[in-house]
Amino acid sequence: MHSQVFLRRGVLLGVVTTAALAALLPARAQVGEPKPAPAPQTSSATPACAVSAAQVRLNQPLPRLARRLANGMPIKIVALGSSSTSGAGASSSAASYPSRLAEELVRRFPGHDITVLNRGVNGDDANAMLARLDTAVIAEKPNLVLWQLGTNSVMRDKALPQHAALIHEGLARMKAAGAEVVLIDPQYATRVIAKPNVEEMVALIATAAKAEHVPLFHRFDLMRHWYEIEHLPFEAFVSPDGLHMNDWSYVCLAKGLALAIAEAATRPMATAAGPQPGR
């Protein structure tokens, strides 16, 4: 009798144990199985903004800005330009490149008093900018001026030779007021590159910057890099009008400018000056 009870208990225990193992084994198998890979992002996803120091390095240092940073003095920057400075194509004024640049510079130089004023006016060309230079720029006593120009003259098919004289005049007046200047050339956008004289304008601005020994920020080349090297579609960085920048490209432009300004203002002067005669 006792042996039958023990036998029944043994059979019952074996059944329970087998059932428990059967339930446990599939659970362990599920834990060990790899999870499905996430679906790839579609082309509509916002691309990453990756700007290297080599891409945006200015060909001239900013020694006066460097001294102010080193001495903890306040810095005022004026962004002079047309619609791509005022922020046409952005979702708000806070998304314009001068606003974004202010944020980037404060992040790079915490504790410093840095102001960026937006003095962009839609439709302005070099003539119009010089007409308001005293009141819009020089009266602010800026330490640095970011002068974006060239696009509207290209879009209006204006003769370019006169622009060299206008650039030299503007630079002379800003230098006389004690400001350092960085020139910014046109944007690489569908309607701009469709114009036959855009490359000539880009070259003219570069020649003027070299002759006047002022830094040049190559916006045209940076945006062309997005299209030709990074293979971004124009819709990723140009507004639907085919002319103006958008929120993403204003942010990326600001990141590039902040990187360029920070490097030029902290560059060792011996390196910036290059090898001395006889060395």
C-alpha positions in Angstrom: 0.0 0.0 0.0 2.7 2.4 1.0 4.7 1.4 -2.1 1.7 2.3 -4.3 1.3 5.7 -2.6 5.0 6.4 -3.1 4.7 5.3 -6.8 1.8 7.5 -7.4 3.5 10.4 -5.8 6.6 9.7 -7.9 4.6 9.7 -11.1 2.8 12.8 -10.2 6.1 14.6 -9.3 7.6 13.5 -12.6 4.6 14.9 -14.5 4.8 18.2 -12.7 8.6 18.5 -13.2 8.3 17.7 -16.9 5.5 20.3 -17.3 7.6 22.9 -15.5 10.6 22.3 -17.7 8.5 22.4 -20.8 7.1 25.8 -19.8 10.6 27.1 -18.8 12.5 26.2 -21.9 10.5 28.3 -24.4 10.9 31.4 -22.1 14.7 31.0 -22.1 14.7 30.6 -25.8 12.9 33.9 -26.2 15.4 35.7 -24.0 18.3 34.4 -26.1 16.8 35.3 -29.5 18.0 38.6 -31.1 15.5 41.4 -31.3 14.5 42.5 -34.8 16.6 45.5 -36.1 14.8 48.8 -36.0 13.4 50.0 -39.3 15.8 52.3 -41.1 14.9 56.0 -41.0 13.2 57.4 -44.1 14.7 60.2 -46.2 12.4 62.6 -44.6 14.3 62.3 -41.3 16.3 65.4 -40.3 19.9 64.8 -41.4 22.7 65.2 -38.9 24.7 68.5 -39.1 28.4 67.5 -39.1 30.8 70.4 -39.7 34.5 69.8 -39.3 37.1 72.5 -38.4 38.9 71.9 -41.6 35.8 72.7 -43.6 35.2 76.1 -42.1 38.6 77.3 -41.0 39.0 81.0 -41.7 42.1 82.0 -43.7 42.8 84.9 -41.2 42.8 85.0 -37.4 40.7 87.3 -35.3 43.3 88.9 -32.9 41.2 91.7 -31.6 38.4 89.3 -30.7 41.0 87.0 -29.2 42.2 89.7 -26.8 38.7 90.5 -25.7 38.0 86.9 -25.0 41.3 86.5 -23.1 40.5 89.6 -21.0 36.9 88.7 -20.3 35.6 91.8 -22.1 32.1 91.9 -23.6 31.8 91.1 -27.3 29.3 92.6 -29.7 28.8 91.0 -33.1 26.7 92.6 -35.9 25.4 90.3 -38.7 25.0 92.5 -41.8 23.3 91.1 -44.8 20.1 90.5 -46.7 17.2 88.0 -46.4 19.5 85.0 -45.5 20.7 87.1 -42.6 17.3 88.4 -41.5 16.1 84.8 -41.6 13.8 84.4 -44.6 12.8 80.7 -44.9 13.1 80.1 -41.1 10.1 79.2 -39.0 10.8 82.2 -36.7 13.3 84.9 -36.0 14.7 82.7 -33.3 15.7 80.2 -36.0 17.7 82.7 -38.1 21.5 82.2 -38.2 22.4 85.2 -36.0 20.1 83.9 -33.2 21.5 80.4 -33.5 25.0 81.8 -33.6 24.5 83.6 -30.4 23.5 80.4 -28.7 26.5 78.5 -30.1 29.0 81.1 -29.0 27.6 81.3 -25.5 27.9 77.5 -25.3 31.5 77.6 -26.5 32.5 80.5 -24.3 30.4 80.2 -21.1 30.5 83.1 -18.7 31.4 85.6 -21.5 29.0 88.5 -22.4 28.4 87.9 -26.1 25.7 89.8 -28.1 24.8 89.1 -31.8 22.7 91.7 -33.5 20.7 90.8 -36.6 21.0 93.6 -39.2 19.7 91.7 -42.2 17.2 93.4 -44.5 15.3 91.4 -47.2 16.3 92.4 -50.7 19.4 94.4 -49.8 22.4 94.4 -52.1 25.9 95.8 -51.4 24.8 99.4 -52.3 21.8 99.3 -49.9 24.0 97.8 -47.1 26.5 100.6 -47.5 23.8 103.2 -47.4 22.7 102.0 -43.9 26.2 101.0 -42.7 26.7 104.0 -40.4 23.3 103.7 -38.6 22.8 99.9 -38.7 26.4 98.8 -38.0 29.0 101.3 -37.1 26.7 103.1 -34.6 26.6 99.8 -32.6 30.4 99.9 -32.2 30.7 96.2 -33.0 33.9 94.2 -32.3 33.1 91.8 -35.2 30.9 92.2 -38.3 29.7 89.2 -40.3 29.0 90.7 -43.8 26.9 88.4 -46.0 26.6 89.7 -49.5 26.4 88.9 -53.2 23.2 86.8 -53.6 20.8 89.6 -54.6 23.2 91.0 -57.2 23.5 87.6 -58.7 19.8 87.0 -58.7 19.2 90.4 -60.4 21.9 89.7 -63.0 23.8 92.9 -62.1 27.2 93.6 -63.5 29.8 92.4 -61.1 32.9 94.5 -61.6 31.5 97.4 -59.5 31.0 95.1 -56.5 34.8 95.0 -55.9 34.8 98.7 -55.2 31.7 98.4 -52.9 33.3 95.6 -50.9 36.5 97.5 -50.5 34.6 100.6 -49.4 32.6 98.8 -46.8 35.6 97.0 -45.4 37.5 100.2 -45.1 34.7 101.9 -43.2 34.2 99.0 -40.8 38.0 98.7 -40.2 38.2 102.4 -39.5 35.5 102.0 -36.9 37.6 99.4 -35.1 35.7 96.3 -36.2 37.1 93.0 -37.5 35.1 91.7 -40.4 34.3 88.2 -41.8 32.8 88.1 -45.3 30.2 85.5 -46.1 29.6 84.6 -49.7 26.2 83.5 -51.4 24.2 80.4 -50.6 24.3 77.3 -52.7 20.7 77.0 -53.6 18.8 75.9 -56.8 17.8 79.3 -58.0 21.2 80.8 -57.1 23.4 78.2 -58.9 21.1 78.5 -62.0 22.5 82.0 -62.5 25.5 82.1 -64.9 27.5 84.7 -62.8 27.3 83.1 -59.4 30.8 81.5 -59.6 32.2 84.9 -60.7 30.6 86.5 -57.6 32.0 83.9 -55.3 35.5 84.4 -56.8 35.1 88.2 -56.6 34.4 88.1 -52.9 37.3 85.8 -52.3 39.6 88.1 -54.2 38.4 91.1 -52.2 38.9 89.2 -48.9 42.4 88.2 -49.8 43.3 91.8 -50.9 41.9 93.3 -47.7 43.4 90.6 -45.4 40.0 89.7 -43.9 38.6 86.3 -43.2 36.1 84.7 -45.6 33.5 82.1 -44.6 32.9 79.9 -47.6 29.1 79.4 -47.2 28.8 78.5 -50.9 31.3 75.7 -50.7 29.9 74.4 -47.4 26.4 74.1 -48.8 27.7 72.6 -52.0 29.5 70.0 -49.8 26.1 69.0 -48.3 24.7 68.4 -51.8 27.6 66.9 -53.7 29.5 65.0 -51.0 27.0 64.3 -48.3 24.3 63.7 -51.0 21.6 65.7 -49.2 18.7 66.7 -51.4 18.1 70.4 -51.8 14.9 70.0 -49.9 16.9 69.1 -46.8 18.6 72.5 -46.6 16.8 74.9 -49.0 13.3 76.3 -48.5 10.6 75.4 -51.0 11.2 78.7 -52.8 14.5 77.3 -54.0 16.4 80.4 -52.8 16.4 80.8 -49.0 17.8 78.5 -46.3 15.6 76.7 -43.8 15.7 75.9 -40.1 18.2 73.0 -40.5 20.6 74.9 -42.7 20.5 78.0 -40.5 21.4 75.9 -37.5 24.2 74.2 -39.4 25.5 77.5 -40.7 25.5 78.9 -37.2 27.5 75.8 -36.0 30.0 76.3 -38.7 30.4 80.0 -38.1 30.7 79.5 -34.3 33.4 76.8 -34.9 35.3 79.1 -37.4 35.1 82.1 -35.1 36.1 80.2 -32.0 39.1 78.7 -33.8 40.2 82.0 -35.4 39.9 83.8 -32.0 41.9 81.2 -30.1 44.5 80.3 -32.8 48.1 80.7 -31.6 49.4 83.8 -33.3 52.7 82.2 -34.3 50.8 79.6 -36.2 48.4 82.1 -37.7 51.3 84.3 -38.9 53.0 81.4 -40.6 56.7 81.0 -41.1 58.8 84.2 -40.8 61.0 85.4 -43.6 64.3 83.6 -43.7 62.9 80.6 -41.8 
